Amino acid sequence: MNYQGAIQHILGRLKGELPNHYYYHGRHHTIDVLGAVERIAEHEGVTDSELNLLKVAAAYHDCGFLFGHVEHEERGCEIARETLPKFGFNEESVKSVERMIMATKIPQSPLDRLSEILCDADLDYLGRDDFEPIATSLFKELEKLDIVSDIKTWNRIQLGFLSKHTYRTAYGQQLREPAKQKHLQEIQVIVDGYDD
């Protein structure tokens, strides 16, 4: 299986075809998730072959945005199904990638260890120091898509999301959860300050 070829192919498509209004779900997010997958996988002790599959799933997990934001996970699976066999992936490997992609759909629903790693990598930023600029890029994207209308609504959505989110790997729980809780408390203070 040509893992690197499959990854470079989709990164090239994201660079050339993804609309500019995906301020959060751009190629940069996919590259960020690829880095997080490598860090978490090393911490969790996955095998080389598992890591290769994880990296492919990370590269393809948001490629459905090439066709819009609605049901993008399903579209991403279609792209993976169509593309990966050209890079030597067998049916079992393609299904594994699809399972990981679908696990990242909100609310996340990972059914196996590799899916847990991808889910934690996808939302790694929730527990990092660059949380605020990344969250702002998501607000800007959702505002552009007419999904969120104003900052107060956005902060309430963030508060609910962070309150319900759970890191599933030891890496996420040990190295990301404390900062995520800090961000949650900060947003709680902001929302508590609203008088409407």
DALIN-V604380 format. One record per backbone hydrogen bond with DSSP energy under -0.5 kcal/mol. NH is the residue of the N-H (numbers start at 1). CO is the residue of the C=O. E is the energy in kcal/mol with one decimal. If there is no record, write none. Layout:
BEGIN
{{NH	CO	E} {NH	CO	E}}
END
This chain:
BEGIN
{{2	87	-3.0} {3	1	-1.5} {6	2	-2.1} {7	3	-2.2} {8	4	-2.9} {9	5	-2.2} {10	6	-1.7} {11	7	-2.4} {12	8	-2.1} {13	9	-1.8} {14	10	-2.6} {15	11	-2.1} {16	12	-2.1} {17	13	-3.0} {18	13	-0.5} {18	14	-1.2} {22	19	-1.2} {23	21	-1.7} {26	24	-1.2} {29	26	-0.9} {30	26	-1.4} {31	27	-2.3} {32	28	-2.1} {33	29	-2.6} {34	30	-2.2} {35	31	-1.9} {36	32	-2.2} {37	33	-2.8} {38	34	-1.8} {39	35	-2.0} {40	36	-3.0} {41	37	-2.9} {42	38	-2.0} {43	39	-1.9} {44	40	-2.5} {45	41	-0.9} {45	42	-0.6} {46	41	-1.9} {51	47	-2.4} {52	48	-2.3} {53	49	-1.9} {54	50	-2.6} {55	51	-2.6} {56	52	-1.8} {57	53	-2.6} {58	54	-2.7} {59	55	-2.3} {60	56	-1.9} {61	57	-1.2} {63	60	-1.4} {65	62	-1.9} {66	63	-2.0} {67	64	-2.2} {68	65	-1.4} {72	69	-1.1} {75	71	-1.9} {76	72	-2.5} {77	73	-2.2} {78	74	-1.9} {79	75	-2.3} {80	76	-2.5} {81	77	-2.8} {82	78	-2.0} {83	79	-2.5} {84	80	-2.4} {86	83	-1.4} {87	84	-2.0} {88	85	-1.7} {89	84	-1.8} {94	90	-2.2} {95	91	-2.5} {96	92	-1.9} {97	93	-2.2} {98	94	-2.6} {99	95	-2.5} {100	96	-1.9} {101	97	-2.5} {102	98	-2.7} {103	99	-1.5} {104	100	-0.8} {104	101	-1.3} {105	102	-1.3} {109	103	-1.9} {116	112	-2.1} {117	113	-1.9} {118	114	-2.2} {119	115	-2.7} {120	116	-2.3} {121	117	-2.3} {122	118	-2.6} {123	119	-1.4} {124	121	-1.2} {126	123	-1.5} {127	124	-1.8} {128	125	-1.9} {131	128	-1.2} {134	130	-1.7} {135	131	-3.1} {136	132	-2.3} {137	133	-1.7} {138	134	-1.7} {139	135	-2.3} {140	136	-2.5} {141	137	-1.9} {142	138	-2.8} {143	139	-2.5} {144	140	-2.1} {145	141	-1.8} {146	143	-1.4} {147	142	-3.1} {148	142	-1.2} {154	150	-2.1} {155	151	-2.8} {156	152	-2.0} {157	153	-2.2} {158	154	-2.9} {159	155	-2.4} {160	156	-2.2} {161	157	-2.7} {162	158	-3.1} {163	159	-2.0} {164	160	-1.6} {165	161	-1.8} {173	169	-2.5} {174	170	-2.7} {175	171	-3.1} {176	172	-1.6} {177	172	-2.2} {180	176	-2.2} {181	177	-2.5} {182	178	-1.5} {183	179	-2.4} {184	180	-2.5} {185	181	-2.2} {186	182	-2.1} {187	183	-2.3} {188	184	-2.3} {189	185	-2.0} {190	186	-1.7} {191	187	-2.9} {192	188	-2.7} {193	189	-1.0} {193	190	-0.7} {194	191	-1.6}}
END
